[in-house]
């Protein structure tokens, strides 16, 4: 994942293990990130991001919200 610091979930979902957060106001920062990426790095980050989606998908989130409402 490569997202700007304006993406609401960036701090919750993006780590050094699965991607990068770049400054919205800095094309230079985004360019620097892109220039560091290799095929090996992309594969590693992609695999880690995929693992994250296994616990943060729509159905799981909806179920968690429903459970919270049922606990009231």
N, C-alpha and C positions, 0 to 999 in steps of 0.2 A: 504494500500500500504506500502510495505517495500522496499525501493530502496537505492542504494548506492549514495554517493555524486558525483559519476561519471555519473549519469543519467542526461542528459541535462535538462529535464523538472522538475526535482525534486523540485527546489526552487519555481517554478511556480505553481505546482499542489499539492505537499504534505504539509499538515499542521498538527498541533497537533490534529485536528479533524478527519483526515482521514488516518493517517499513520505515518511512521517514515523514517528518512533519517539516514543511518549509514555510518560511515567512511569506504571507500573502503579498506583501509589498516588495518582495525581492525576487525578481526573475534570476538574478545572479545566484541566489541561494538554491533555487530549483535547478538551475543549470549545473551547479557544483555537485548536487546530489546525483543527477543523471549521469554526469561524467565519471562518477565512482562506481557505477553499476557494471558488473560483469555477468556473464551467463550463470556462473556458479552462485554469485550473490543473489541474483534474481530467482533462481531455483530454490535456494534456501529460504529467502523471504517469502516466496509464494507458498511453499509448503507450510511454513509457520502460520501464514495468514489463513490458509485453508483450514488448519486445525482450529483456529480461533472461530471460524464461521460455524464449526460443528457445535459450539456452545453459545453462539450469539446469532441465531437465525430467527426469523419472524415467528415461527411456531413456538419456539422455546420462550421467546420474550412474551408472547401473548399468554401462554400458559402461566408464566411467572406472575404476570399482572393479574390474571384471573384468580390465582391462588391468594395473592395479597388482598384482593377485594373480598374473597370468601372468608378471610381471617378476621375481618372487622366485625 
